[in-house]
């Protein structure tokens, strides 16, 4: 029971951190990418926080930016 409470608190803090960082600090992201990060933070908070820390803070990974091409 205590472990689930601790994980819940960590998940909540992770979601709040991602949402705050996306909306307040990462001004160069497109609106579509901001919405995507916020939705992911709400549903997958801890995993999203880790992925955002590694990948999402880089504006080059913005999928909704004008001129961005997906190549394989």
N, CA, C and O of each residue as an XYZ file, in Angstrom:
288
protein
N       0.821     -1.191      0.000
C       0.000      0.000      0.000
C       0.862      1.251      0.000
O       0.566      2.201     -0.725
N       1.916      1.271      0.792
C       2.788      2.444      0.839
C       3.526      2.628     -0.484
O       3.762      3.758     -0.913
N       3.892      1.513     -1.133
C       4.594      1.596     -2.405
C       3.711      2.212     -3.489
O       4.180      3.021     -4.289
N       2.447      1.833     -3.513
C       1.540      2.404     -4.516
C       1.307      3.889     -4.266
O       1.151      4.659     -5.214
N       1.282      4.292     -3.015
C       1.135      5.711     -2.689
C       2.355      6.492     -3.145
O       2.219      7.579     -3.707
N       3.533      5.958     -2.912
C       4.765      6.628     -3.332
C       4.829      6.720     -4.854
O       5.192      7.763     -5.397
N       4.478      5.628     -5.550
C       4.468      5.657     -7.007
C       3.436      6.648     -7.545
O       3.680      7.313     -8.552
N       2.307      6.745     -6.890
C       1.290      7.720     -7.291
C       1.781      9.143     -7.141
O       1.530      9.978     -8.010
N       2.472      9.432     -6.060
C       3.022     10.768     -5.845
C       4.097     11.073     -6.874
O       4.140     12.180     -7.412
N       4.965     10.110     -7.157
C       6.009     10.295     -8.172
C       5.386     10.514     -9.551
O       5.845     11.372    -10.304
N       4.359      9.760     -9.884
C       3.681      9.922    -11.175
C       3.039     11.298    -11.283
O       3.107     11.931    -12.337
N       2.423     11.764    -10.213
C       1.795     13.080    -10.215
C       2.838     14.182    -10.400
O       2.634     15.104    -11.189
N       3.945     14.088     -9.679
C       5.005     15.084     -9.796
C       5.619     15.054    -11.197
O       5.927     16.106    -11.756
N       5.799     13.864    -11.767
C       6.352     13.747    -13.118
C       5.429     14.398    -14.142
O       5.894     15.113    -15.030
N       4.134     14.158    -14.024
C       3.173     14.761    -14.959
C       3.168     16.278    -14.830
O       3.157     16.980    -15.841
N       3.175     16.788    -13.622
C       3.181     18.238    -13.405
C       4.459     18.851    -13.970
O       4.410     19.918    -14.583
N       5.609     18.189    -13.772
C       6.871     18.713    -14.292
C       6.856     18.794    -15.818
O       7.264     19.807    -16.386
N       6.390     17.742    -16.484
C       6.354     17.754    -17.946
C       5.414     18.841    -18.444
O       5.770     19.597    -19.348
N       4.232     18.931    -17.874
C       3.262     19.940    -18.303
C       3.819     21.341    -18.089
O       3.708     22.189    -18.975
N       4.411     21.596    -16.936
C       4.982     22.910    -16.657
C       6.123     23.235    -17.618
O       6.185     24.337    -18.162
N       7.022     22.279    -17.825
C       8.173     22.537    -18.682
C       7.748     22.765    -20.127
O       8.299     23.633    -20.804
N       6.790     22.009    -20.600
C       6.303     22.182    -21.975
C       5.657     23.551    -22.147
O       5.937     24.246    -23.123
N       4.802     23.944    -21.218
C       4.048     25.176    -21.384
C       4.821     26.434    -21.000
O       4.610     27.488    -21.600
N       5.703     26.347    -20.021
C       6.378     27.545    -19.534
C       7.784     27.724    -20.098
O       8.194     28.851    -20.374
N       8.516     26.656    -20.270
C       9.928     26.787    -20.629
C      10.252     26.463    -22.078
O      11.239     26.974    -22.606
N       9.473     25.652    -22.724
C       9.787     25.211    -24.078
C       8.942     25.979    -25.084
O       8.029     25.423    -25.694
N       9.251     27.251    -25.250
C       8.447     28.155    -26.085
C       8.546     27.851    -27.574
O       7.646     28.215    -28.330
N       9.615     27.195    -28.013
C       9.816     26.970    -29.441
C       9.043     25.775    -29.992
O       8.986     25.586    -31.207
N       8.454     24.977    -29.126
C       7.655     23.850    -29.608
C       6.373     24.360    -30.258
O       5.814     25.374    -29.839
N       5.917     23.651    -31.279
C       4.649     24.003    -31.911
C       3.495     23.662    -30.958
O       3.655     22.883    -30.018
N       2.348     24.256    -31.223
C       1.185     24.012    -30.365
C       0.757     22.541    -30.398
O       0.354     21.983    -29.378
N       0.848     21.921    -31.574
C       0.487     20.510    -31.687
C       1.374     19.613    -30.838
O       0.897     18.668    -30.211
N       2.654     19.912    -30.821
C       3.588     19.111    -30.019
C       3.357     19.339    -28.532
O       3.478     18.404    -27.740
N       3.027     20.562    -28.143
C       2.723     20.842    -26.741
C       1.508     20.044    -26.289
O       1.507     19.453    -25.209
N       0.475     20.032    -27.125
C      -0.739     19.272    -26.786
C      -0.417     17.788    -26.669
O      -0.897     17.117    -25.756
N       0.390     17.276    -27.587
C       0.762     15.861    -27.539
C       1.508     15.524    -26.252
O       1.208     14.511    -25.619
N       2.477     16.354    -25.851
C       3.230     16.107    -24.615
C       2.319     16.177    -23.388
O       2.458     15.366    -22.472
N       1.395     17.129    -23.359
C       0.500     17.264    -22.199
C      -0.416     16.048    -22.087
O      -0.613     15.521    -20.993
N      -0.974     15.602    -23.202
C      -1.852     14.428    -23.173
C      -1.071     13.192    -22.723
O      -1.553     12.412    -21.901
N       0.118     13.021    -23.257
C       0.942     11.876    -22.838
C       1.305     11.963    -21.362
O       1.338     10.944    -20.671
N       1.579     13.174    -20.869
C       1.924     13.344    -19.458
C       0.756     12.974    -18.550
O       0.953     12.431    -17.462
N      -0.443     13.265    -18.995
C      -1.623     12.949    -18.186
C      -1.839     11.433    -18.107
O      -2.158     10.909    -17.039
N      -1.668     10.735    -19.221
C      -1.962      9.303    -19.252
C      -0.777      8.407    -18.891
O      -0.970      7.342    -18.305
N       0.440      8.818    -19.229
C       1.624      7.980    -19.014
C       2.707      8.799    -18.323
O       3.779      9.008    -18.891
N       2.449      9.252    -17.140
C       3.256     10.293    -16.513
C       4.734      9.953    -16.332
O       5.582     10.739    -16.753
N       5.071      8.844    -15.740
C       6.474      8.544    -15.449
C       7.238      8.226    -16.736
O       8.350      8.713    -16.938
N       6.648      7.420    -17.593
C       7.302      7.085    -18.863
C       7.457      8.338    -19.718
O       8.506      8.545    -20.329
N       6.429      9.169    -19.766
C       6.501     10.408    -20.537
C       7.585     11.329    -20.008
O       8.295     11.959    -20.792
N       7.725     11.417    -18.698
C       8.753     12.283    -18.116
C      10.146     11.835    -18.530
O      10.998     12.667    -18.842
N      10.383     10.542    -18.536
C      11.700     10.024    -18.934
C      11.952     10.299    -20.415
O      13.028     10.770    -20.783
N      10.975     10.011    -21.261
C      11.132     10.235    -22.700
C      11.275     11.724    -22.995
O      12.095     12.112    -23.827
N      10.491     12.559    -22.328
C      10.580     14.005    -22.546
C      11.948     14.533    -22.131
O      12.511     15.392    -22.810
N      12.476     14.038    -21.046
C      13.795     14.490    -20.584
C      14.877     14.131    -21.598
O      15.799     14.914    -21.824
N      14.772     12.961    -22.206
C      15.786     12.502    -23.152
C      15.584     13.110    -24.545
O      16.550     13.552    -25.167
N      14.351     13.138    -25.035
C      14.083     13.490    -26.427
C      13.320     14.804    -26.592
O      13.646     15.595    -27.477
N      12.334     15.043    -25.774
C      11.364     16.096    -26.018
C      11.841     17.514    -25.841
O      11.236     18.431    -26.397
N      12.886     17.729    -25.102
C      13.353     19.087    -24.868
C      14.125     19.634    -26.061
O      14.471     20.815    -26.087
N      14.395     18.796    -27.038
C      15.096     19.202    -28.241
C      14.064     19.621    -29.285
O      13.212     18.820    -29.670
N      14.135     20.852    -29.738
C      13.142     21.355    -30.691
C      13.258     20.709    -32.065
O      12.339     20.835    -32.874
N      14.347     20.029    -32.350
C      14.510     19.363    -33.638
C      13.577     18.173    -33.774
O      13.338     17.707    -34.888
N      13.046     17.673    -32.668
C      12.153     16.512    -32.691
C      10.684     16.904    -32.755
O       9.817     16.078    -32.469
N      10.388     18.133    -33.120
C       9.015     18.624    -33.191
C       8.337     18.081    -34.446
O       8.695     18.471    -35.557
N       7.380     17.202    -34.283
C       6.701     16.574    -35.413
C       5.751     17.513    -36.133
O       5.402     17.259    -37.286
N       5.323     18.584    -35.493
C       4.336     19.486    -36.064
C       4.938     20.785    -36.587
O       4.206     21.673    -37.024
N       6.241     20.904    -36.547
C       6.913     22.113    -37.011
C       6.808     22.198    -38.523
O       6.873     21.184    -39.218
N       6.645     23.413    -39.028
C       6.577     23.612    -40.479
C       7.898     23.213    -41.104
O       8.967     23.514    -40.573
N       7.815     22.539    -42.226
C       9.011     22.120    -42.931
C       9.593     20.820    -42.431
O      10.605     20.359    -42.959
N       8.981     20.214    -41.426
C       9.493     18.952    -40.881
C       9.048     17.821    -41.808
O       7.871     17.710    -42.154
N       9.987     17.002    -42.193
C       9.702     15.845    -43.043
C       9.989     14.572    -42.299
O      10.987     14.464    -41.587
N       9.122     13.619    -42.463
C       9.380     12.293    -41.899
C       9.989     11.457    -43.008
O       9.365     11.220    -44.043
N      11.210     11.016    -42.780
C      11.887     10.195    -43.790
C      12.226      8.846    -43.176
O      12.438      8.719    -41.970
N      12.269      7.862    -44.029
C      12.597      6.522    -43.532
C      13.851      6.006    -44.171
O      14.281      4.892    -43.874
